[in-house]
Amino acid sequence: MSNVATKKLQPLHDRVVEANRSLADKGLLRKRVKVMLDPEHASCFEVDDLPYINFSSNDYLGLSRDPNVIEALYSGAKDFGAGGASSPLVIGYNQAHQQLEQALCNATGHEAALLFCSGFTANHALMKTLFNDSDQVLTDKLVHASVIDGLQDSGATLKRFIHNDVASATHNFERHAPCAVITESVFSMDGDVAPLAELSALCKQNGAWFIVDDAHGFGVIGDNGMGASAVAEGIDIDAQVVTFGKALGGQGAAILGSRELIEYLVANARQYIYSTALSPANAAAVTASIDTIINTPQLNQKLQANIATFITSCDAASIELTGSCTAIQPIIIGDSARTLAIAKRLKEHGFWVGAIRPPTVAQGSARLRVTLTAEHCEEDIHAFVAVLADILQDQ
Ligand SMILES: Cc1ncc(COP(=O)(O)O)c(C=O)c1O
């Protein structure tokens, strides 16, 4: 590299180093840990040769280790290939994708589906492609970063209502006449469920679209675990984003909606047109996950039993919970440093829990994000709660 080029790069390098230092000073520099998975027990892993019981996974049903799902991934790779090969608009759309889209439509009642390689991309594509700078869009205050980024990139004017507050949504409707309302079904950092029926009715009354990010709902809430649209009669969702990396134990996502919406996205969504298709092996695995969820209700029953055990056990130990009834059970600590210290002490006792801090959650609301899965056993849950109660008392 010439001297001139080195000099030109230097300011950028300095900027990166300075940004890292500033985050590190505030205790906010995010880092990865390398996890050694246990092939036998999905709820266990090792980090630096130390064993942990995992209370931070979104693999709520343990399907990433399910033998049928793994077999489908294997035979999907053999039959259709391990990789997507090209954009779906070239030759990257095949029978594995078509079968998964059909399974998703059957499960949710939507007319059509479109597959993406991640939920972040699906949300971003939907927002950026659907809206433009003449639109006002109303969202719950806590919707995911991918929705916010997509809306910002679309140029739409973003209005927010108080989290899960139908009165606030109604008030905002009267003031701003939005063309769409967007919520999550199960909120990723809070675990509470949106008032889906009320928001759907509000949208119907006002001729607006109802859009739901069902990332943490599909697979575990609603009739048969089939997500937001299956929670109650009469919930009409115009566009629903389901992700495969959480309860379905795979990877990727889909946008579900009318035939016209999907046709529009195929023709216009740059994230779909200019990107390699979802791996067909993964599509086959996700199709098997949907079958497994429908045909093995015991998985969801086990998850619900574990959630109930956790809540009862916390209640007995006087640990304050938030009232969430889903697999996501936050314990609000408030201060970021204290949250980190508690998570560290839990690790010393062999329990791995995410310490969630700003900017992921609001200032002053740092929390332990405890997640339950169908893979946990009762003894692990009781042991975890006993240790947590001791640590909370000490701190
Ligand atoms: C609510 C919500 N939506 C979308 C996403 C993105 O999904 P994916 O992990 O498939 O990119 C996430 C993942 O963290 C999420 O929590």
The ligand as an ORCA input file, in Angstrom:
! r2SCAN-3c Opt
* xyz 0 1
  C     -38.294     -9.188     17.651
  C     -37.233     -9.599     16.694
  N     -37.442     -9.394     15.386
  C     -36.521     -9.756     14.478
  C     -35.331    -10.343     14.849
  C     -34.312    -10.713     13.820
  O     -34.379    -12.079     13.554
  P     -33.078    -12.889     13.069
  O     -32.337    -13.260     14.309
  O     -33.613    -14.027     12.306
  O     -32.287    -11.934     12.221
  C     -35.080    -10.589     16.205
  C     -33.815    -11.247     16.613
  O     -33.137    -10.910     17.508
  C     -36.052    -10.205     17.165
  O     -35.845    -10.395     18.464
*
